[in-house]
Amino acid sequence: MTSSTSVYAKLSVDLGERSYPIVIGRHLLESADFAPYIPGSRVAIVTNTTVAPLYLERLTDMLQAAGKQCIPVILPDGEEEKNIANLMRIFDVLLEHKCDRKITLLALGGGVIGDMTGFAAATYMRGVPFVQVPTTLLAQVDSSVGGKTAINHPLGKNMVGAFYQPQAVLADTSTLSTLPQRELSAGMAEVIKHGAIIDAEFFRWQEANIDKLMARDDAALAYAIQRSCEIKADVVRQDEREGGLRAILNFGHTFGHAIEAGLGYGEWLHGEAVGCGMVMAADLSTRLGYLAPEDKDRIIALVKAAGLPVVAPDLGEDRWLELMEVDKKNEGGQIKFILLKPLGQALISSVPSDLLKATLAACVKA
């Protein structure tokens, strides 16, 4: 390790023989401790045009010093790029370099890069190892953990993918120093989600520390990342393939995915859509009598303080319903929502159509 490297926490996602560590620290990209998580001699580093100029050379130098041969795969940036064409670009590079089953894929970037790299690893030669190196807050607190990999389809988000666990998740908090403020806010949506669905005390801590978090206080961010990863790792341990409990991690996502698909991928960031989706899910929970109105107001206030939108775009009622009908949680044609009953506890339920329409009317920008 370099003298400036520090590890804040090391957690484990306990899944038997598929268990793996989550390492949270500063300047991990300069740490030779990366190498043990790459089983073979070759590693394909999948990144994008935004992240590559910042971190690709540093990571490549470190891995080469540890005896690894690096193959860069640089994709365009953006949620709209999470598609089959770019998945094929990853495969093209792997095949051009005659990569075999000993290749390790390393995802260097945010949630889009992590999801696509994981799906490529799950399917290239029917499965090769991969490592998550998330560089955004959203990826560090959520998408890099748990083995969900996917690409988007024009008719629905994350509809083509696989459950496939990484060898390790290495979250370098120093990468957050180059993160645009809008991306920091987007990551906060998933932090807020974890408190809202499982840990009311963590939600209260966020309310007390939101100014520090938005100002990128090291200690506050490190704790938010650690606690979020602890919560998600525990849920994944209990329900790896989303047979039941894990679906609560989609709080705000039914509305959020509809926003993303309805506006066009990339118009709103995923975290922005989820933040607004949580406001809508809280409104629906209150209409059902599950959530106290004052707690709904707390959620709105925290989402707003994180710099996230709290008013939904007007897609038209029919379009909203059509988009929400394309969701992996749905069963028998019924839209399933993650609701709060009360703050800090979640349940999965279908809802009366009149209450859903009332939430849409109340939350949508006229």
C-alpha positions in Angstrom: 0.0 0.0 0.0 1.1 3.6 -0.6 1.6 5.7 2.5 -1.6 7.7 1.6 -3.8 4.6 1.4 -6.2 4.0 4.2 -8.9 1.3 4.6 -12.0 2.5 6.4 -13.9 -0.8 6.4 -13.9 -4.3 5.1 -17.2 -6.1 4.9 -18.3 -9.4 3.5 -21.2 -10.4 1.3 -21.9 -13.9 2.7 -23.1 -16.2 -0.1 -21.2 -19.4 0.7 -18.7 -20.3 -2.1 -19.7 -17.0 -3.9 -18.9 -14.8 -0.9 -16.7 -11.8 -1.5 -15.3 -8.7 0.3 -16.3 -5.1 0.0 -13.3 -2.9 0.8 -14.0 0.8 1.5 -11.0 3.2 1.7 -9.0 6.1 0.2 -6.5 5.8 -2.6 -7.2 2.1 -3.2 -6.5 2.6 -6.9 -2.8 3.0 -5.9 -2.8 -0.1 -3.7 -1.1 -3.3 -4.8 -3.6 -5.1 -2.6 -5.9 -5.0 -5.7 -3.9 -7.8 -7.5 -5.0 -10.8 -5.4 -8.6 -10.3 -6.5 -7.6 -10.8 -10.1 -7.0 -14.6 -10.4 -5.3 -14.7 -13.9 -2.5 -12.8 -15.5 -4.7 -10.7 -17.8 -7.4 -8.1 -16.9 -9.7 -6.2 -19.2 -10.5 -2.8 -17.6 -13.9 -1.7 -18.8 -14.4 2.0 -18.3 -15.9 5.1 -20.1 -14.7 8.3 -21.8 -15.3 10.3 -18.6 -13.6 8.0 -16.1 -10.7 6.8 -18.3 -8.8 10.1 -18.3 -9.0 10.4 -14.6 -8.1 6.9 -13.3 -7.3 4.4 -16.1 -3.6 5.1 -16.3 -3.2 5.1 -12.5 -4.9 1.7 -12.2 -3.1 0.2 -15.2 0.3 1.3 -13.8 -0.5 -0.3 -10.4 -1.7 -3.6 -12.0 1.2 -3.8 -14.4 3.6 -3.3 -11.5 1.9 -6.3 -9.9 2.5 -8.4 -13.0 -0.9 -8.1 -14.7 -1.4 -7.5 -18.4 -4.1 -4.9 -18.9 -6.5 -4.6 -21.9 -8.5 -1.3 -21.9 -12.1 -1.2 -23.1 -13.3 2.4 -23.2 -17.1 2.9 -23.8 -19.2 6.1 -24.3 -20.6 7.6 -21.1 -24.3 7.7 -20.1 -27.3 5.7 -19.2 -28.4 5.7 -22.8 -25.2 3.8 -23.6 -26.3 0.8 -21.4 -27.3 -1.2 -24.4 -26.6 -4.3 -26.5 -24.4 -2.4 -28.9 -21.9 -1.5 -26.2 -22.1 -4.9 -24.6 -21.0 -6.3 -28.0 -18.1 -3.8 -28.0 -16.8 -5.4 -24.8 -17.0 -8.8 -26.4 -15.3 -7.5 -29.6 -12.2 -6.4 -27.6 -12.1 -9.6 -25.6 -12.2 -11.7 -28.8 -9.8 -9.5 -30.7 -7.3 -10.1 -27.8 -8.1 -13.9 -27.9 -9.1 -13.7 -24.2 -9.9 -17.1 -22.7 -11.6 -18.1 -19.5 -8.7 -16.9 -17.4 -9.4 -13.3 -18.2 -10.8 -11.1 -15.4 -13.1 -8.2 -16.2 -12.7 -5.1 -14.1 -15.5 -2.5 -14.0 -14.0 1.0 -13.4 -16.8 3.5 -13.3 -20.4 4.1 -12.2 -23.4 1.9 -12.2 -23.7 1.7 -16.0 -20.2 0.4 -16.4 -20.6 -2.0 -13.4 -23.9 -3.4 -14.8 -22.6 -3.9 -18.3 -19.2 -5.3 -17.3 -20.9 -7.7 -14.9 -23.3 -8.9 -17.6 -20.4 -9.3 -20.0 -18.5 -11.4 -17.4 -21.6 -13.5 -16.8 -22.0 -14.4 -20.4 -18.5 -14.3 -22.0 -17.5 -18.0 -22.5 -20.4 -18.7 -20.1 -18.8 -16.9 -17.2 -15.4 -15.3 -16.3 -14.4 -13.5 -13.0 -15.0 -9.8 -12.6 -14.1 -7.1 -10.0 -16.2 -4.0 -9.2 -14.3 -0.7 -8.8 -17.1 1.8 -8.4 -16.2 5.5 -8.9 -19.5 7.1 -8.2 -21.4 7.4 -4.9 -24.4 5.6 -6.3 -22.3 2.6 -7.4 -20.4 2.5 -4.2 -23.5 2.4 -2.0 -25.7 0.3 -4.2 -25.2 -1.0 -7.7 -21.8 -2.5 -7.3 -23.0 -4.8 -4.5 -25.2 -7.8 -4.9 -24.5 -9.2 -8.4 -27.3 -7.6 -10.4 -26.0 -7.1 -13.9 -28.0 -6.0 -16.9 -28.5 -3.8 -20.0 -31.5 -1.7 -20.8 -34.1 -2.5 -23.5 -36.0 0.3 -25.2 -39.2 -1.0 -23.5 -37.8 -1.4 -20.0 -34.8 -0.7 -17.8 -32.5 -3.6 -16.8 -34.7 -6.1 -18.6 -31.9 -8.2 -20.0 -29.3 -9.4 -17.5 -28.2 -12.0 -15.0 -27.4 -12.5 -11.3 -23.6 -12.8 -11.2 -21.4 -12.0 -8.2 -18.1 -10.2 -8.4 -14.8 -11.4 -6.9 -14.6 -8.2 -4.9 -15.9 -4.7 -4.6 -13.2 -2.1 -4.1 -14.7 1.3 -3.3 -12.1 4.1 -3.4 -13.7 7.2 -1.8 -11.0 9.5 -3.2 -12.7 9.1 -6.6 -15.7 11.0 -5.2 -13.5 14.2 -5.3 -13.9 14.4 -9.0 -17.6 13.5 -9.0 -19.9 16.3 -10.3 -22.4 17.6 -7.7 -25.3 16.2 -9.7 -23.8 12.7 -9.5 -23.2 13.1 -5.8 -26.9 13.9 -5.3 -27.9 10.9 -7.5 -25.9 8.6 -5.2 -27.6 10.1 -2.1 -30.9 8.7 -3.4 -29.7 5.2 -2.7 -28.3 6.1 0.7 -31.7 7.7 1.7 -33.4 4.5 0.4 -31.5 2.3 2.7 -32.5 4.3 5.7 -36.1 4.6 4.7 -36.7 0.8 4.1 -34.7 -0.8 6.9 -33.0 1.6 9.4 -34.9 4.5 10.7 -31.9 5.5 12.9 -29.7 5.7 9.8 -32.4 7.9 8.2 -32.2 10.2 11.3 -28.4 10.3 11.0 -28.7 11.4 7.4 -31.1 14.2 8.4 -28.6 15.4 10.9 -25.6 15.1 8.6 -27.0 15.9 5.1 -25.0 19.2 5.0 -21.7 17.3 5.7 -22.6 14.7 3.1 -23.3 17.2 0.4 -20.0 19.0 1.3 -18.2 15.7 0.8 -17.0 15.4 4.4 -14.7 12.3 4.3 -15.9 10.7 7.6 -19.6 11.3 6.8 -19.3 9.8 3.3 -17.3 6.8 4.5 -20.0 6.0 7.2 -22.8 6.5 4.6 -21.1 4.1 2.2 -20.3 1.5 5.0 -23.8 1.5 6.4 -25.4 1.3 3.0 -23.2 -1.6 2.0 -23.9 -3.4 5.4 -27.6 -3.1 4.8 -27.5 -4.2 1.2 -25.1 -7.1 1.9 -27.4 -8.4 4.6 -30.5 -8.3 2.3 -28.6 -10.0 -0.5 -27.3 -12.7 1.9 -30.9 -13.5 2.7 -32.3 -13.3 -0.8 -29.7 -13.3 -3.5 -32.0 -13.7 -6.5 -34.8 -11.4 -5.4 -37.3 -14.1 -4.6 -38.9 -11.9 -1.9 -37.1 -9.7 0.6 -34.5 -8.3 -1.8 -37.3 -6.5 -3.8 -37.6 -4.0 -1.0 -34.3 -2.5 -2.3 -36.4 -1.2 -5.2 -38.2 1.4 -3.0 -38.8 4.3 -5.4 -37.7 2.4 -8.4 -41.1 1.4 -9.9 -41.9 5.1 -10.3 -38.2 6.0 -11.0 -37.8 3.4 -13.8 -41.0 4.8 -15.4 -39.5 8.3 -15.3 -36.2 7.1 -16.9 -37.9 5.2 -19.7 -40.7 7.8 -20.2 -38.3 10.7 -20.6 -35.6 8.7 -22.4 -32.6 7.1 -20.8 -30.1 9.7 -19.7 -32.5 12.7 -19.5 -32.6 12.2 -15.7 -29.9 10.4 -13.8 -31.0 7.1 -12.2 -30.6 8.5 -8.7 -32.7 11.6 -9.6 -35.5 9.4 -10.9 -35.2 7.2 -7.7 -35.3 10.2 -5.5 -38.4 11.5 -7.0 -39.8 7.9 -7.1 -39.3 7.7 -3.3 -41.4 10.8 -2.8 -44.1 9.3 -4.9 -43.9 5.9 -3.0 -44.1 7.8 0.3 -47.2 9.7 -0.9 -48.8 6.4 -1.9 -47.8 4.9 1.5 -49.5 7.8 3.3 -52.7 7.5 1.2 -52.9 3.8 2.2 -52.5 4.8 5.9 -49.2 3.1 6.2 -46.9 6.1 6.7 -47.5 9.1 8.9 -47.9 12.4 7.0 -45.0 13.9 9.0 -42.7 11.1 7.9 -43.7 11.6 4.3 -42.7 15.3 4.8 -39.4 14.2 6.3 -38.7 12.1 3.2 -39.5 15.0 0.9 -37.3 17.3 2.9 -34.3 14.9 2.9 -34.6 14.2 -0.8 -34.8 17.9 -1.5 -31.8 18.6 0.8 -29.8 16.1 -1.2 -30.4 18.2 -4.3 -32.8 15.7 -5.9 -36.1 16.5 -7.7 -39.3 16.0 -5.7 -41.8 16.9 -8.5 -42.4 14.2 -11.2 -42.5 14.9 -14.9 -45.9 14.8 -16.6 -45.8 11.7 -18.8 -49.6 11.5 -18.9 -51.6 9.1 -16.7 -51.9 6.4 -19.4 -48.2 6.5 -20.2 -47.3 6.3 -16.5 -49.4 3.2 -16.0 -48.1 1.6 -19.2 -44.5 2.1 -18.1 -45.0 0.8 -14.6 -46.6 -2.4 -16.0 -43.2 -3.3 -17.4 -41.5 -4.1 -14.1 -39.7 -7.2 -12.9 -41.6 -7.2 -9.6 -45.0 -7.4 -11.2 -47.1 -10.5 -11.0 -50.2 -11.6 -12.9 -50.5 -8.2 -14.6 -50.6 -6.3 -11.2 -48.1 -3.5 -10.6 -46.2 -4.2 -7.3 -44.9 -1.3 -5.2 -42.4 -1.1 -2.4 -44.2 0.9 0.4 -43.2 2.1 3.8 -45.2 0.8 6.9 -43.9 2.8 8.8 -40.6 4.7 8.1 -37.8 2.2 8.5 -39.9 -0.8 7.4 -41.0 -1.8 3.9 -43.6 -4.1 2.3 -44.4 -5.2 -1.2 -47.9 -4.8 -2.4 -50.3 -4.0 -5.2 -52.5 -0.9 -4.6 -56.0 0.3 -5.5 -55.9 2.1 -8.9 -57.8 5.1 -7.6 -55.0 5.7 -4.9 -52.3 5.2 -7.5 -53.9 7.7 -9.8 -54.3 10.2 -6.9 -50.6 9.9 -6.2 -49.8 10.5 -9.8 -52.0 13.6 -9.9 -50.5 15.0 -6.7 -46.8 14.4 -7.5 -46.7 15.1 -11.2 -45.8 18.5 -12.5 -48.9 20.0 -14.2 
